[in-house]
Amino acid sequence: MKKSKLAKIIICLLIILAIITGVIYYLNNSKSELVSIKSEKELKNIYEGKIDGTKNIFINVLTMPFSFFANNTYNSIMDASKITNSFDTVDGLISASESTTSGSKDYSTTNIQVENVDEADIIKTDGNYIYSISGTKVVITNVVNPNEIKISSTIELDDGGIPEDLLIYDNKLIIISEEVKTGGILYIYNKNNTIINIYDTTNKEQPVQVKKIKLYEGYYTSRCIDNKLYIISNGKLREEDDDIITTYEENWNQKEIGLDNIKRFKEIETNTQTIIAMVDLNNIENDANVNSYLIDVSNAYVSENSIYLLNQKYEGSYGVPPIKSLFGLAGAIGPFIYEDEEESGYYTQIYKFDFKDNGTIEYSCKNKVKGKTINQYSVDEYNNTLRLAVYDSDGSRVVVFDEKLNEIGKTSNLAKGETMYSSRFIGNKAYLVTYKTIDPLFVIDLSDPSKPQVLGELKIPGYSTYLHPYDENHIIGIGMETKEQVYRDINGRVISTTSKIVGMKMALFDVSNVNNPIQLSSTVIGDSRTTSAILTNPKALLFSKEKELIAIPVNNLAQDFEITDNFTTYSSLISSYTARQKNYVSEGYIVFNINLEDGFNKKGVITHENENYPAYYYSTKSFSKLLRGVYIDNNLYTVSEDKIKVNDLDTLKLLSELNIKGDE
């Protein structure tokens, strides 16, 4: 009898071992980590936050032999698993499409990150026309004669979309809008739609709509590479009439994305989808190519070769192993010997998608790195490597990956306890700015991607939130000037230090001696109440080395700002500058000369204030909110929601102005 019972136990153990072996083989030898959704039911389960049936079977099997998973441990493991898994240059100088030519005209274009990868913005110009957003309208202005500019046409969208961004390609104008859905007084953020309207502007007086696309998620970002337009939208899966929405709209017709084009990662549980749509602008009659990926996105970088989508999230340590680890060697030895391999903290998940010859995208690979990025300028592709600047409580560092996203090198942690405020990759160098009460500028050599090295460090007051290349040996930093305040006890010992913002700052750095960077020149703009769109949006910058020109929009608020312990992150601090929407003292577009010999020299300020209202009174009609500046030949065009002004670039003498908003 005992032998019979022992035999049954052995058979049961062999069955369990066979199941575990099969699971190990499945997890380690699956052909693809990215799989298509197989059924509407699977998509519904994901929407409702349910774990798919396969993983439930694995867990149920595990609960049989091990008392370790008794009582509430099953639920703890599932919760922990959810938390863990949800989650260019020319010779080193970015040309950034700072200027181009149209016939004999020289004009500026949007300040972009990667050469030949155009980014959408709130105004665009082709040298003869300016395309700008004015409230809910898009205005096309004829600027051929700077002394007599005039409106060619106005496009008023009737689809409920609020214009967010513009792109121009050939004789096509792309208007990207976000349709905001509201419910009562509450803003329902996950119900927004992305609307893409494309117009043929061969006749600027009568633009003709040639395509309209609606994606049922909120607008995230976009790019245009040659004739290929890429739109990325992101949000939670949606349910309508008890079905998950798997459609998009093209030319007023509903079209299916198709379950084959809705993909998820086997080890990542999320009900957030990211939609990537591609439109061939040379073959506008063709359907858009639309794909959905069940991933979260908090940052995006696009090169000429690939799209990188990044998601950062906090991952805690719960003392419980991830499910997959139970099937490895540690699982075979026993769950009680488990040792957590990852420490708690912020991690950034990286997803790489490559462009195919026809412009469509194909998933390539993914990886994860400890730390978080600031923005797209924290990411760079160079010589078949990907470089990331990340930071966390341990400090800031640069991590390098090969084209398959295998980590191949990284720096040590820099400036522990300080926040990284800006980063920029230029050729085989990286520049980082961290800050607590003093601004260290770090220069990092990436010529050997497997051994990145910190070469130099410069400590100065203030900090830069944006770094822009002047040339291969000089960079411009734009941010805030601060004054350190030291507090001492009655014995004179330092007990704490804080910083007070005293104004905006632009600085020119010489990095030709990488071991000893120096500040050549700087200028402080305004006072502690001064802010600018450039602090969070580099597209607000107008720069030309050849014209010795640098200009940005600025405004002064009635309240000043101080750095306190409440501002623990880059975003919370910068948000405190930009979120104030009342008591403006003034607003203008400030223009400087810049060169290596003389540094910054202020030329003047151009304002668009409405004389019928006091400038400090906050209202949509109280002043004309400045958006951008562009130059065409030797004239400066400043564009706001209300008007366009033309000034001589050398003297800033007013040549003409045009009301583009009209009476509303």
C-alpha positions in Angstrom: 0.0 0.0 0.0 2.8 2.4 0.9 4.6 1.6 -2.4 1.4 2.3 -4.3 1.0 5.6 -2.5 4.6 6.5 -3.1 4.2 5.6 -6.8 1.2 7.9 -7.1 3.2 10.7 -5.5 6.1 10.2 -7.9 3.7 10.1 -10.9 2.2 13.4 -9.7 5.6 15.0 -9.3 6.7 13.8 -12.7 3.5 15.3 -14.2 4.2 18.6 -12.5 7.8 18.5 -13.6 6.7 17.9 -17.2 4.3 20.8 -17.0 7.0 23.1 -15.5 9.5 21.9 -18.3 6.9 22.8 -20.9 6.4 26.2 -19.3 10.2 26.8 -19.3 10.4 25.9 -22.9 7.5 28.1 -23.8 8.9 31.1 -21.9 12.4 30.8 -23.2 11.9 29.6 -26.7 8.9 31.5 -28.0 9.6 32.9 -31.4 8.3 36.4 -30.6 7.8 38.4 -27.5 5.3 40.5 -29.3 2.0 38.8 -30.3 -1.2 39.8 -32.0 -4.5 39.8 -30.1 -6.2 36.5 -30.9 -9.8 37.4 -30.1 -12.3 40.0 -29.0 -12.6 38.2 -25.7 -8.8 38.5 -25.1 -9.0 42.2 -25.8 -11.9 42.6 -23.5 -10.1 40.8 -20.7 -7.1 43.1 -21.1 -9.5 46.1 -21.0 -10.9 44.9 -17.8 -7.5 44.2 -16.3 -7.8 40.5 -16.2 -4.8 38.2 -16.6 -5.0 36.1 -19.7 -6.0 32.5 -19.2 -2.5 31.0 -19.9 -0.9 32.8 -17.0 -3.8 31.8 -14.7 -3.1 28.2 -15.5 0.6 28.6 -14.6 -0.3 30.1 -11.3 -2.9 27.4 -10.5 -0.4 24.7 -11.2 2.1 26.3 -8.9 -0.4 26.5 -6.0 -0.7 22.7 -5.8 2.7 21.6 -4.6 4.0 24.6 -2.7 2.5 25.8 0.6 4.5 28.9 0.0 1.6 30.2 -2.2 -1.1 29.6 0.4 -3.6 32.1 1.8 -3.1 35.6 0.3 0.2 35.0 -1.4 -1.4 34.3 -4.7 -3.0 37.8 -4.8 0.2 39.4 -3.7 2.1 37.8 -6.5 -0.4 38.8 -9.1 -0.4 42.4 -7.9 3.4 42.5 -7.8 3.5 41.0 -11.3 1.1 43.7 -12.6 3.2 46.5 -11.1 6.5 45.1 -12.4 5.3 44.5 -15.9 3.0 47.5 -16.7 5.2 49.8 -17.3 21.5 63.7 -36.2 24.2 64.9 -36.6 26.8 66.0 -39.2 30.3 65.7 -37.9 29.0 66.1 -34.4 26.8 69.2 -35.1 23.1 69.2 -35.2 22.0 71.2 -38.3 18.4 71.1 -37.0 16.9 72.6 -40.1 17.7 76.1 -38.7 17.4 77.6 -42.1 16.7 76.6 -45.7 16.2 78.2 -49.0 13.2 78.6 -51.3 14.5 79.9 -54.7 16.6 82.9 -53.6 15.0 83.2 -50.2 16.7 82.3 -46.9 14.3 81.4 -44.1 14.2 79.7 -40.7 12.4 76.5 -40.0 11.4 74.7 -36.8 14.1 73.9 -34.4 14.2 70.1 -34.6 16.3 67.5 -32.9 17.3 65.1 -35.8 18.3 66.3 -39.3 15.7 65.3 -42.0 13.1 64.3 -39.3 10.7 67.2 -39.3 8.6 67.9 -36.2 5.2 69.6 -36.0 4.8 73.0 -34.4 2.2 75.7 -34.0 3.6 77.7 -36.9 5.4 76.8 -40.1 6.8 78.8 -43.1 7.9 77.9 -46.6 9.5 81.3 -47.1 6.5 82.8 -49.0 3.7 81.9 -46.6 3.3 81.6 -42.9 0.9 78.9 -41.5 -0.2 79.6 -38.0 -2.7 78.5 -35.4 -5.0 81.3 -34.1 -7.5 80.0 -31.6 -9.5 77.3 -33.3 -8.5 78.4 -36.8 -5.4 77.9 -39.0 -4.4 81.0 -41.0 -2.3 81.0 -44.2 -0.6 84.4 -44.6 1.1 85.7 -47.7 4.4 87.2 -46.7 6.0 87.6 -50.2 6.0 91.4 -49.7 7.1 92.1 -46.2 5.7 95.6 -46.4 2.2 94.4 -47.3 1.5 91.0 -45.8 -2.0 89.7 -46.2 -4.2 86.7 -45.3 -4.6 84.3 -48.2 -7.1 82.0 -46.4 -8.4 80.8 -43.1 -9.2 77.2 -42.3 -11.9 76.8 -39.6 -12.2 73.2 -38.5 -15.8 72.0 -38.1 -15.1 68.6 -36.5 -14.7 69.7 -32.9 -10.9 69.4 -33.0 -8.7 72.0 -31.4 -5.6 72.6 -33.6 -2.4 71.5 -31.8 0.3 71.2 -34.4 1.1 71.9 -38.1 3.3 70.3 -40.7 3.9 71.2 -44.3 5.2 69.0 -47.1 5.4 70.0 -50.7 2.0 71.7 -51.3 0.3 69.9 -48.4 -0.7 71.3 -45.0 -1.2 68.8 -42.2 -3.3 70.1 -39.3 -3.2 67.8 -36.2 -6.0 68.5 -33.7 -7.2 67.0 -30.5 -10.9 66.4 -30.0 -11.5 67.0 -26.3 -14.3 65.1 -24.8 -15.8 66.4 -21.6 -18.4 65.1 -19.1 -20.1 67.8 -17.1 -17.4 69.9 -15.4 -14.9 67.0 -15.4 -12.2 66.7 -18.0 -12.2 63.1 -19.2 -8.6 62.8 -20.3 -8.7 59.3 -21.7 -11.6 60.0 -24.2 -9.7 62.5 -26.4 -9.3 61.7 -30.1 -6.6 62.7 -32.6 -7.7 64.2 -35.8 -5.5 64.7 -38.8 -6.7 67.0 -41.6 -4.6 67.2 -44.7 -5.1 70.0 -47.2 -3.8 70.5 -50.7 -2.5 74.1 -50.7 -1.5 74.5 -54.3 -3.9 77.3 -54.4 -3.3 79.1 -51.1 -6.5 81.1 -51.4 -8.6 78.0 -51.7 -7.1 75.0 -49.8 -8.7 71.7 -50.6 -9.1 69.0 -48.0 -7.8 65.7 -49.4 -7.8 63.4 -46.3 -9.1 63.2 -42.8 -8.2 60.6 -40.2 -9.5 60.2 -36.7 -7.7 58.0 -34.2 -9.6 57.1 -31.1 -6.8 58.1 -28.6 -5.3 61.4 -27.6 -2.5 63.0 -29.6 1.0 62.3 -28.4 3.5 63.4 -31.1 4.2 63.3 -34.8 7.1 63.3 -37.3 7.5 63.7 -41.1 10.4 61.9 -42.8 10.5 62.6 -46.6 6.9 62.0 -47.8 6.0 59.8 -44.8 3.8 61.2 -42.0 3.8 59.4 -38.7 1.2 60.2 -36.0 1.4 58.7 -32.5 -1.6 58.7 -30.2 -1.9 57.1 -26.8 -4.6 56.4 -24.2 -6.7 53.7 -22.5 -8.6 51.1 -24.5 -12.2 52.1 -24.9 -15.5 50.2 -24.7 -18.6 51.1 -26.6 -21.8 49.0 -26.6 -19.9 46.3 -24.6 -17.3 46.0 -27.4 -13.7 47.3 -27.4 -13.1 49.9 -30.1 -10.8 48.5 -32.7 -11.5 51.0 -35.5 -10.3 54.4 -36.7 -11.9 56.8 -39.1 -10.6 57.7 -42.6 -12.4 60.1 -44.9 -15.5 59.8 -42.8 -15.6 56.0 -43.1 -15.0 53.6 -40.2 -12.2 51.2 -40.8 -10.9 48.3 -38.8 -7.4 48.3 -37.4 -7.7 44.5 -37.3 -6.8 42.2 -34.4 -3.6 41.2 -36.3 -2.5 44.8 -36.1 -3.2 45.1 -32.4 -0.3 43.6 -30.5 0.8 43.0 -27.0 3.9 41.9 -25.2 3.7 38.6 -23.4 5.2 39.8 -20.2 3.6 43.3 -20.0 0.1 43.8 -18.6 -1.5 47.1 -19.5 -4.8 48.3 -21.0 -3.2 51.4 -22.5 -2.7 51.4 -26.2 -0.3 53.4 -28.4 -1.5 53.8 -32.0 1.1 54.6 -34.7 -0.4 55.7 -38.1 1.6 56.3 -41.2 0.3 58.3 -44.2 2.1 58.4 -47.6 1.9 62.1 -48.6 2.9 61.3 -52.1 0.0 58.8 -52.5 -2.6 60.5 -50.4 -5.4 58.3 -51.9 -3.9 55.2 -50.3 -5.2 54.1 -46.9 -3.2 55.0 -43.8 -1.2 52.2 -42.2 -2.5 51.9 -38.6 -1.1 49.7 -35.9 -1.9 49.5 -32.2 0.5 48.3 -29.5 -0.6 47.7 -25.9 2.1 49.7 -24.2 2.4 52.9 -22.1 4.5 55.8 -23.4 6.0 58.7 -21.6 8.7 59.8 -24.1 9.4 59.3 -27.8 12.4 59.7 -30.0 12.5 59.3 -33.8 15.5 59.0 -36.0 15.7 58.4 -39.7 15.9 54.7 -39.0 13.7 53.9 -36.1 11.0 55.0 -33.6 11.9 54.6 -30.0 9.0 54.6 -27.5 9.9 54.9 -23.8 7.9 54.4 -20.7 9.1 55.2 -17.2 7.5 53.8 -14.1 8.3 53.1 -10.5 8.9 49.5 -9.7 8.9 48.4 -6.1 10.5 45.4 -4.4 7.9 43.2 -2.8 10.1 40.3 -1.7 8.2 38.0 -4.1 9.7 36.6 -7.3 8.3 37.4 -10.8 6.4 34.4 -12.1 8.9 33.7 -14.9 11.8 33.5 -12.4 10.1 30.5 -10.7 10.7 28.4 -13.7 14.5 29.0 -13.9 17.2 27.6 -11.8 16.0 29.4 -8.7 12.6 28.0 -9.2 13.9 24.5 -9.5 16.0 24.9 -6.3 13.0 26.3 -4.5 11.1 29.5 -4.0 12.4 30.0 -0.5 15.9 30.7 -1.8 14.6 33.5 -4.0 16.7 36.7 -3.9 15.3 39.9 -5.5 17.6 40.8 -8.4 16.2 44.3 -9.1 16.1 47.1 -6.6 13.2 49.5 -6.2 13.2 52.7 -8.2 12.3 54.3 -11.5 12.9 52.2 -14.6 12.6 53.2 -18.3 11.3 50.6 -20.7 12.5 51.1 -24.3 10.7 49.8 -27.3 12.4 50.0 -30.7 10.5 50.0 -34.1 12.4 50.0 -37.3 11.3 51.6 -40.6 10.8 49.3 -43.5 11.5 50.3 -47.1 7.8 51.2 -47.8 7.7 53.4 -44.7 5.8 51.1 -42.4 7.2 50.1 -39.1 8.3 46.8 -37.7 8.9 46.0 -34.0 12.6 45.2 -33.4 13.4 44.8 -29.7 13.1 46.1 -26.2 15.1 46.6 -23.0 14.9 48.3 -19.6 17.2 50.6 -17.8 17.2 52.0 -14.3 16.4 55.7 -14.1 14.2 58.1 -16.0 14.7 60.5 -18.9 13.7 64.2 -19.1 12.5 64.5 -22.7 13.3 63.5 -26.2 16.7 65.2 -26.0 17.7 62.6 -23.4 17.7 60.1 -26.2 19.9 59.8 -29.3 20.8 57.3 -32.0 24.3 57.5 -33.3 26.5 55.1 -35.3 24.2 52.1 -34.7 24.0 52.8 -31.0 21.4 54.3 -28.8 22.4 56.6 -26.0 20.2 57.5 -23.0 20.7 60.1 -20.3 18.8 59.0 -17.2 18.7 60.0 -13.6 17.3 58.9 -10.2 18.1 59.2 -6.6 21.5 57.7 -7.2 22.5 60.4 -9.6 22.7 61.0 -13.4 24.4 58.8 -16.0 24.6 58.0 -19.7 23.8 54.4 -20.8 24.7 53.1 -24.3 23.0 50.2 -26.2 23.8 48.5 -29.4 21.3 48.2 -32.3 19.6 45.3 -30.6 19.3 47.3 -27.3 21.8 45.2 -25.5 23.6 47.5 -22.9 27.2 47.9 -23.9 28.4 50.7 -21.7 27.5 53.3 -19.1 29.1 56.0 -16.9 29.2 56.0 -13.2 26.5 57.9 -11.3 27.1 61.6 -11.3 25.9 64.3 -8.8 24.0 62.0 -6.4 21.1 63.9 -4.8 20.8 66.3 -7.7 18.2 66.4 -10.4 19.2 66.3 -14.1 17.7 69.3 -15.8 18.9 69.0 -19.3 20.9 66.7 -21.6 22.1 66.9 -25.2 24.1 64.5 -27.4 26.3 66.1 -30.1 28.4 63.7 -32.1 30.5 61.5 -29.8 29.9 63.8 -26.8 27.1 64.1 -24.3 26.4 67.2 -22.1 24.4 66.9 -18.8 23.2 69.6 -16.5 22.3 68.7 -12.9 21.2 71.0 -10.2 20.5 71.4 -6.5 21.9 74.8 -5.6 24.8 75.0 -8.2 24.7 74.0 -11.8 27.3 71.4 -12.8 27.8 71.0 -16.6 29.3 67.6 -17.3 31.1 66.8 -20.6 31.1 63.0 -21.4 33.1 61.3 -24.1 31.3 58.6 -26.0 33.9 57.9 -28.7 34.2 54.4 -27.2 30.6 53.5 -26.6 31.6 50.6 -24.3 33.5 52.9 -22.0 31.9 56.3 -21.8 33.9 58.7 -19.7 33.3 62.0 -17.9 35.9 64.4 -19.2 35.1 67.7 -17.6 32.8 69.6 -15.2 31.9 73.2 -14.8 30.1 74.6 -11.7 28.2 77.8 -12.1 25.1 79.4 -10.5 21.7 78.6 -12.0 20.8 75.8 -14.4 20.0 75.1 -18.0 16.7 73.4 -19.1 17.8 73.3 -22.7 21.2 72.9 -24.4 21.6 73.9 -28.1 24.7 73.5 -30.3 26.3 76.7 -31.4 29.1 74.9 -33.3 31.2 71.8 -32.8 33.1 73.4 -29.9 30.4 75.6 -28.3 27.0 75.1 -26.8 24.2 77.5 -25.6 22.4 76.8 -22.3 19.0 78.4 -21.6 17.5 78.2 -18.2 17.3 80.2 -15.0 19.8 82.2 -13.0 19.8 81.5 -9.2 21.4 82.9 -6.1 22.5 80.5 -3.4 21.2 81.3 0.1 23.1 79.8 3.0 21.6 79.5 6.4 23.9 79.2 9.5 23.3 78.5 13.2 24.4 80.8 16.0 27.9 79.3 15.8 28.3 80.0 12.1 27.9 76.4 10.9 26.0 75.8 7.7 22.7 74.1 8.5 21.0 74.4 5.1 21.2 75.9 1.6 18.5 77.0 -0.8 18.3 78.9 -4.0 16.3 81.8 -5.2 15.6 82.4 -8.9 16.7 85.9 -9.9 15.9 85.7 -13.7 16.2 83.8 -16.9 19.6 83.1 -18.2 21.3 82.3 -21.5 25.0 81.2 -21.4 27.6 80.4 -24.1 30.0 77.6 -23.2 33.3 76.8 -24.8 33.8 73.0 -24.7 36.8 72.8 -27.1 38.9 71.7 -24.1 36.6 68.9 -23.0 38.5 68.5 -19.7 37.9 72.1 -18.8 34.7 73.6 -20.1 34.3 77.4 -19.6 31.5 79.9 -19.7 32.4 82.5 -22.4 29.4 84.8 -21.9 26.0 85.0 -20.2 23.0 87.3 -20.0 20.3 87.4 -17.4 16.8 88.3 -18.7 14.3 90.0 -16.5 13.9 89.0 -12.9 12.5 86.3 -10.7 9.1 86.7 -12.3 10.4 86.0 -15.9 9.5 82.9 -17.7 9.5 81.6 -21.3 8.1 78.8 -23.5 11.7 77.8 -24.2 12.0 76.4 -20.7 9.8 73.4 -21.7 9.6 73.6 -25.5 12.8 74.0 -27.6 10.7 74.8 -30.7 10.3 78.3 -29.3 14.0 79.0 -30.0 15.0 81.0 -33.1 18.8 80.7 -33.7 21.1 81.3 -36.6 24.9 81.3 -36.2 25.3 82.9 -39.7 23.0 85.8 -38.8 24.4 86.0 -35.3 20.8 85.8 -34.1 19.1 84.2 -31.1 15.6 85.1 -30.0 12.9 83.7 -27.7 9.4 84.7 -26.4 9.4 85.9 -22.8 6.9 87.1 -20.3 6.9 88.5 -16.8 4.5 87.4 -14.1 3.3 89.4 -11.1 4.7 86.7 -8.8 8.3 85.5 -8.4 9.5 82.0 -7.9 11.8 80.3 -5.5 13.3 76.8 -5.5 12.1 75.0 -2.4 12.1 71.4 -1.2 8.6 71.0 -2.6 10.1 71.0 -6.1 11.6 67.5 -6.1 11.5 66.9 -9.8 12.3 68.7 -13.0 8.7 68.7 -14.2 7.2 70.0 -10.9 9.7 72.9 -10.9 9.2 73.9 -14.5 5.4 73.5 -14.2 5.5 76.1 -11.5 6.7 78.6 -14.1 4.3 77.8 -16.9 1.1 77.0 -15.0 0.5 80.6 -13.8 -2.2 82.1 -16.0 -3.0 85.4 -14.5 -1.4 88.7 -13.6 0.9 89.1 -16.5 3.0 92.2 -16.3 4.3 92.1 -19.9 5.0 89.8 -22.8 7.4 90.1 -25.6 9.8 88.6 -28.1 13.4 89.4 -27.1 16.1 89.5 -29.7 19.9 89.2 -29.2 23.0 89.3 -31.3 25.3 86.4 -30.5 28.9 85.6 -31.5 32.0 84.1 -29.9 33.8 87.5 -29.5 31.0 89.6 -28.0 28.7 87.0 -26.5 25.1 88.1 -26.1 24.0 91.6 -27.0 20.4 92.6 -26.6 18.9 94.2 -29.7 15.4 94.9 -28.5 12.0 93.5 -27.6 9.0 93.2 -29.9 5.5 93.2 -28.2 2.1 92.3 -29.5 0.0 93.7 -26.6 -3.5 94.8 -27.3 -3.7 98.5 -26.5 -7.4 98.3 -25.6 -6.7 96.2 -22.5 -4.2 96.5 -19.7 -1.3 94.1 -20.3 -1.5 92.6 -16.8 -5.2 91.7 -17.1 -5.4 88.0 -18.0 -8.0 87.4 -20.7 -8.0 85.9 -24.2 -8.4 89.4 -25.5 -6.2 91.3 -23.1 -3.0 90.7 -25.1 -1.8 88.9 -28.1 -0.1 85.8 -26.9 3.3 85.4 -28.7 3.9 82.1 -30.2 7.0 82.0 -32.4 9.4 84.1 -34.5 10.8 83.2 -37.9 13.1 85.1 -40.3 12.8 85.3 -44.0 15.8 86.9 -45.7 16.6 89.9 -43.5 13.2 90.3 -42.0 11.9 89.0 -38.6 8.3 87.9 -38.4 6.8 87.5 -34.9 3.6 85.5 -34.8 0.9 85.6 -32.1 -2.6 84.4 -31.9 -3.8 87.9 -32.9 -1.3 89.3 -35.3 1.9 89.1 -37.3 4.5 91.8 -37.1 7.3 92.3 -39.6 10.5 94.0 -38.3 13.8 94.7 -40.0 16.2 92.1 -38.6 19.1 94.5 -38.2 17.3 97.5 -36.7 14.1 95.9 -35.5 12.3 98.8 -37.2 8.6 97.9 -37.7 7.8 97.4 -41.4 4.2 96.2 -41.2 1.7 94.3 -39.1 -1.5 92.3 -39.8 -4.4 91.4 -37.6 -5.0 87.7 -38.2 -7.6 87.0 -35.6 -10.2 89.7 -36.3 -12.9 90.7 -34.0 -14.4 87.9 -32.0 
